[in-house]
Amino acid sequence: MSALPVTIPSPTQGVWDLGPLPVRGYAMCILAGIVAAVWITQKRLEDRGGRQGLTLDIAAWAVPFGILGGRIYHLITSPQAYFGEGGHPLDALKIWNGGLGIWGAIALGAVGALIGCRRQGIPLRVFADACAPGLLVAQAMGRWGNYFNNEIYGSPTTLPWGLKIYEWDQSAGHAVRDAAGNAVVKGVYQPTFLYESIFCLALALVLVLLDRRRDFRPGQLFALYVAGYPVGRIVMEFMRTDDANHILGLRVNVWVCVLVFLLGVVLYARFGRTGPPPAAQDPDAAPDEAPDEAPDEATREAPDQVVSSRAPD
């Protein structure tokens, strides 16, 4: 048998027991991503005049809703392992084993963010613009949870950055081992989780740079995130070889990518017609001068919260 090419190694274990507490690599990556997203969003909100701790107050609603939405999406699009023949319905509750769909997480997370924003008196669009880059960083970090679970990979490859994947015991959280105790190698595959992680970081950087150079109306930066992410994700979907349900011969997530991209385009156009951009306001206007047109709800300031929807130059 020929030797395996040079590869990116994968962990042979995804769960570590610290006494009675199991520490799971997947969960740690998700939590690290949430912490990063909250920190980045808070910094961006403070640049816009937001108070300290504001993002945590909103995240207290957005994060639980997002996790629930991500799990629901996964269960709807991949129900066989839980509710199909030989499935285990109780495993639907075991989110630590993996299985969070980003589409559901963003959709229901937005509902939680809306509740949090209303309780804090902040326009949702302003908050969404502030958190868009942080969300991408969280997604990039969360993808490394798939690395610890030896999942989300593409076709076999001989490329030097191919990912060595092991036969995996999902319930035990480690690689299957042979009679000699060696981890059983499944093969070397395209590291699609890594490609997506890099793409998310690159898109986050692009959004930050655009935010500093252009006068977007409230919500438009988030709309660019909504339209931009599916562009990279659809490429990964065509590369992935893991089991997935199909519609008209294409993976479900391919169709979702198309719909979400179109949604982002529509939102960008709609938000572009709503309210003046911050830079269009006259900084030399007298305090008692009234604007020709009342600002819409997305641009109206909340006392002691956010004074601008745009990042400073």
C-alpha positions as CSV (number, residue, x, y, z in Angstrom):
1,M,0.0,0.0,0.0
2,S,1.4,3.4,-1.0
3,A,2.2,5.9,1.7
4,L,-0.3,8.7,2.4
5,P,0.8,12.1,1.0
6,V,1.8,15.0,3.2
7,T,-1.4,16.1,5.0
8,I,-3.0,18.3,7.5
9,P,-3.5,16.1,10.6
10,S,-6.8,15.8,12.3
11,P,-7.3,15.2,16.0
12,T,-8.0,11.6,17.0
13,Q,-10.1,12.8,19.9
14,G,-12.8,15.5,20.2
15,V,-13.8,15.1,23.8
16,W,-11.6,15.3,26.9
17,D,-12.8,14.4,30.4
18,L,-11.8,16.7,33.2
19,G,-13.1,14.7,36.1
20,P,-16.9,14.5,35.6
21,L,-16.9,17.3,33.1
22,P,-16.5,16.4,29.4
23,V,-14.8,19.2,27.4
24,R,-15.8,19.0,23.7
25,G,-13.8,20.6,21.0
26,Y,-16.9,21.4,18.9
27,A,-18.6,23.2,21.8
28,M,-15.4,25.1,22.7
29,C,-15.1,26.4,19.1
30,I,-18.7,27.6,19.1
31,L,-18.3,29.3,22.5
32,A,-15.0,30.9,21.4
33,G,-16.8,32.2,18.3
34,I,-19.6,33.7,20.4
35,V,-17.2,35.4,22.7
36,A,-15.3,36.9,19.7
37,A,-18.5,38.1,18.0
38,V,-19.7,39.8,21.2
39,W,-16.3,41.5,21.7
40,I,-16.0,42.7,18.1
41,T,-19.6,43.9,18.0
42,Q,-19.2,45.8,21.3
43,K,-16.1,47.6,20.1
44,R,-17.9,48.6,16.9
45,L,-21.0,49.8,18.8
46,E,-18.8,51.8,21.2
47,D,-17.3,53.5,18.1
48,R,-20.8,54.5,17.2
49,G,-21.5,55.8,20.7
50,G,-22.9,52.7,22.3
51,R,-22.5,52.1,26.1
52,Q,-20.4,49.4,27.6
53,G,-22.1,46.1,28.1
54,L,-24.7,46.9,25.4
55,T,-23.8,43.9,23.2
56,L,-24.0,41.4,26.1
57,D,-27.5,42.7,26.9
58,I,-28.6,42.0,23.4
59,A,-26.6,38.8,23.0
60,A,-28.5,37.4,26.1
61,W,-31.5,37.1,23.7
62,A,-29.8,36.6,20.4
63,V,-27.4,33.7,21.3
64,P,-30.0,31.3,22.8
65,F,-32.4,32.0,19.9
66,G,-29.6,31.5,17.5
67,I,-28.5,28.1,18.9
68,L,-32.2,27.0,18.9
69,G,-32.6,28.2,15.3
70,G,-29.4,26.5,14.2
71,R,-30.5,23.2,15.7
72,I,-34.0,23.4,14.3
73,Y,-32.7,24.0,10.8
74,H,-30.3,21.0,11.1
75,L,-33.2,18.7,12.3
76,I,-35.5,19.9,9.5
77,T,-32.9,19.4,6.7
78,S,-31.2,16.3,8.1
79,P,-33.9,14.4,10.0
80,Q,-33.0,10.8,9.2
81,A,-30.5,10.2,12.0
82,Y,-33.0,11.3,14.5
83,F,-36.5,10.5,13.2
84,G,-35.8,8.1,10.4
85,E,-35.6,4.3,10.4
86,G,-33.2,3.3,13.2
87,G,-32.8,6.9,14.3
88,H,-32.5,8.1,17.9
89,P,-34.9,11.0,18.6
90,L,-33.3,11.9,21.9
91,D,-30.0,12.6,20.0
92,A,-31.8,15.7,18.6
93,L,-31.1,17.3,21.9
94,K,-27.4,16.6,21.9
95,I,-26.1,19.7,20.1
96,W,-22.6,19.1,21.6
97,N,-22.2,16.3,19.0
98,G,-22.5,18.8,16.2
99,G,-25.3,19.8,14.0
100,L,-26.0,23.6,13.9
101,G,-27.2,25.1,10.7
102,I,-26.0,28.7,10.2
103,W,-29.1,29.7,8.2
104,G,-31.4,28.8,11.1
105,A,-29.0,30.4,13.6
106,I,-29.0,33.7,11.8
107,A,-32.8,33.7,11.2
108,L,-33.9,32.9,14.7
109,G,-30.9,34.8,16.2
110,A,-32.2,37.9,14.4
111,V,-35.5,37.4,16.3
112,G,-33.7,37.3,19.6
113,A,-31.6,40.4,18.6
114,L,-34.8,42.2,17.7
115,I,-36.2,41.6,21.2
116,G,-32.9,42.6,22.8
117,C,-32.6,45.8,20.6
118,R,-36.2,46.8,21.5
119,R,-35.5,46.3,25.2
120,Q,-32.4,48.5,24.9
121,G,-34.0,51.1,22.6
122,I,-31.6,50.5,19.7
123,P,-32.6,50.2,16.0
124,L,-32.0,46.6,14.8
125,R,-30.4,47.7,11.6
126,V,-27.7,49.7,13.5
127,F,-26.9,46.7,15.7
128,A,-26.9,44.3,12.7
129,D,-24.4,46.5,10.8
130,A,-22.2,46.5,13.9
131,C,-22.3,42.8,14.4
132,A,-21.9,41.6,10.8
133,P,-18.1,41.3,10.8
134,G,-18.2,39.6,14.2
135,L,-20.7,37.1,13.0
136,L,-18.3,36.1,10.2
137,V,-15.4,35.7,12.7
138,A,-17.7,33.5,14.9
139,Q,-18.5,31.4,11.9
140,A,-14.9,31.0,11.0
141,M,-14.0,29.9,14.5
142,G,-17.1,27.6,14.7
143,R,-16.0,25.7,11.6
144,W,-13.0,24.5,13.6
145,G,-15.5,22.5,15.6
146,N,-16.0,20.4,12.5
147,Y,-12.2,19.8,12.5
148,F,-12.4,18.3,16.0
149,N,-15.3,16.1,14.9
150,N,-13.5,14.9,11.7
151,E,-16.5,16.2,9.6
152,I,-17.4,18.6,6.8
153,Y,-14.8,17.7,4.2
154,G,-14.7,17.4,0.5
155,S,-13.6,14.8,-2.1
156,P,-10.4,12.7,-1.8
157,T,-7.2,14.6,-2.7
158,T,-3.5,14.3,-3.0
159,L,-2.9,18.0,-2.5
160,P,-0.3,18.9,0.2
161,W,-3.0,20.6,2.3
162,G,-5.3,17.6,2.2
163,L,-6.9,16.8,5.5
164,K,-6.4,13.4,7.0
165,I,-9.7,12.1,8.3
166,Y,-10.3,9.2,10.7
167,E,-13.1,6.8,11.0
168,W,-15.1,8.4,13.8
169,D,-17.1,7.2,16.7
170,Q,-19.5,10.2,17.1
171,S,-21.1,8.9,20.4
172,A,-17.7,8.4,22.0
173,G,-16.1,11.5,20.5
174,H,-12.9,9.9,19.2
175,A,-11.5,8.0,16.3
176,V,-12.2,4.3,15.8
177,R,-9.1,2.3,16.7
178,D,-7.9,-1.1,15.3
179,A,-6.8,-4.1,17.4
180,A,-3.4,-2.6,17.9
181,G,-4.9,0.6,19.3
182,N,-4.1,2.8,16.2
183,A,-6.6,5.3,14.9
184,V,-8.1,4.0,11.7
185,V,-7.5,6.4,8.8
186,K,-10.5,6.9,6.5
187,G,-8.6,8.9,3.9
188,V,-7.3,12.3,2.8
189,Y,-9.8,14.9,1.7
190,Q,-10.3,18.5,0.7
191,P,-10.5,20.6,4.0
192,T,-13.7,22.4,3.1
193,F,-14.2,23.5,6.7
194,L,-10.8,25.3,6.5
195,Y,-11.7,26.9,3.1
196,E,-14.9,28.2,4.6
197,S,-13.2,29.5,7.7
198,I,-10.7,31.5,5.6
199,F,-13.5,32.8,3.3
200,C,-15.4,34.0,6.4
201,L,-12.4,35.9,7.7
202,A,-11.7,37.4,4.3
203,L,-15.3,38.6,4.0
204,A,-15.3,40.0,7.5
205,L,-12.2,42.1,6.5
206,V,-13.9,43.3,3.3
207,L,-17.0,44.4,5.3
208,V,-14.9,46.4,7.8
209,L,-12.9,48.1,5.0
210,L,-16.1,49.0,3.1
211,D,-17.7,50.3,6.3
212,R,-14.8,52.7,6.8
213,R,-14.8,53.9,3.2
214,R,-18.5,54.1,2.2
215,D,-21.5,55.9,3.6
216,F,-23.9,53.0,3.9
217,R,-27.5,53.5,5.0
218,P,-28.5,51.5,8.1
219,G,-28.8,47.8,7.4
220,Q,-26.9,47.8,4.1
221,L,-23.7,46.5,5.6
222,F,-25.6,43.6,7.1
223,A,-27.3,43.0,3.8
224,L,-23.9,42.7,2.2
225,Y,-23.1,40.0,4.7
226,V,-26.4,38.2,3.9
227,A,-25.6,38.3,0.2
228,G,-21.8,37.7,0.5
229,Y,-21.7,34.7,2.7
230,P,-23.7,32.4,0.3
231,V,-21.3,33.2,-2.5
232,G,-18.5,31.3,-0.7
233,R,-20.8,28.8,1.0
234,I,-22.2,27.5,-2.3
235,V,-18.7,26.7,-3.5
236,M,-18.1,24.6,-0.4
237,E,-21.5,22.9,-0.9
238,F,-20.4,21.7,-4.3
239,M,-17.1,20.4,-2.9
240,R,-18.6,18.6,0.2
241,T,-19.1,14.9,0.0
242,D,-20.9,14.3,3.4
243,D,-24.4,12.9,3.4
244,A,-27.1,15.5,2.6
245,N,-30.6,15.6,1.4
246,H,-31.2,16.8,-2.2
247,I,-33.8,18.7,-4.1
248,L,-33.8,18.3,-8.0
249,G,-30.3,16.7,-7.7
250,L,-28.7,19.5,-5.7
251,R,-28.0,19.7,-2.0
252,V,-30.6,21.5,0.0
253,N,-28.0,24.1,1.2
254,V,-27.3,24.9,-2.4
255,W,-30.9,26.1,-2.9
256,V,-30.8,27.9,0.4
257,C,-27.6,29.7,-0.7
258,V,-29.3,31.0,-3.8
259,L,-32.4,32.2,-1.8
260,V,-30.3,33.9,0.9
261,F,-28.2,35.6,-1.7
262,L,-31.3,37.0,-3.4
263,L,-32.6,38.0,0.0
264,G,-29.4,40.0,0.7
265,V,-29.6,41.7,-2.7
266,V,-33.3,42.7,-2.0
267,L,-32.5,43.9,1.5
268,Y,-29.5,46.0,0.2
269,A,-31.7,47.7,-2.3
270,R,-34.6,48.3,0.1
271,F,-32.4,49.7,2.9
272,G,-30.7,51.9,0.3
273,R,-34.0,53.6,-0.3
274,T,-34.8,54.1,3.4
275,G,-33.5,57.2,5.2
276,P,-30.4,59.4,4.5
277,P,-26.9,58.0,5.0
278,P,-25.2,59.5,8.1
279,A,-22.7,61.4,5.9
280,A,-25.5,63.2,4.1
281,Q,-26.5,65.1,7.2
282,D,-25.1,68.6,7.4
283,P,-22.6,68.7,10.3
284,D,-22.7,72.6,10.3
285,A,-26.5,72.8,10.6
286,A,-27.8,74.8,13.6
287,P,-29.2,72.7,16.4
288,D,-32.7,74.1,15.9
289,E,-32.7,73.4,12.2
290,A,-35.1,70.6,11.3
291,P,-34.3,68.3,8.5
292,D,-36.4,68.3,5.4
293,E,-37.5,64.7,6.0
294,A,-37.9,62.9,9.3
295,P,-35.5,60.1,9.8
296,D,-36.9,56.6,9.6
297,E,-36.9,54.2,12.6
298,A,-33.6,52.6,11.6
299,T,-31.7,55.9,11.8
300,R,-33.5,57.4,14.8
301,E,-31.1,57.7,17.7
302,A,-31.8,56.1,21.1
303,P,-30.8,58.2,24.1
304,D,-27.4,57.2,25.6
305,Q,-27.1,54.4,23.2
306,V,-26.0,54.6,19.5
307,V,-25.3,58.0,18.0
308,S,-24.3,56.8,14.5
309,S,-24.8,53.8,12.3
310,R,-21.5,54.4,10.5
311,A,-18.0,53.6,11.7
312,P,-15.7,56.6,12.2
313,D,-13.1,57.3,9.5
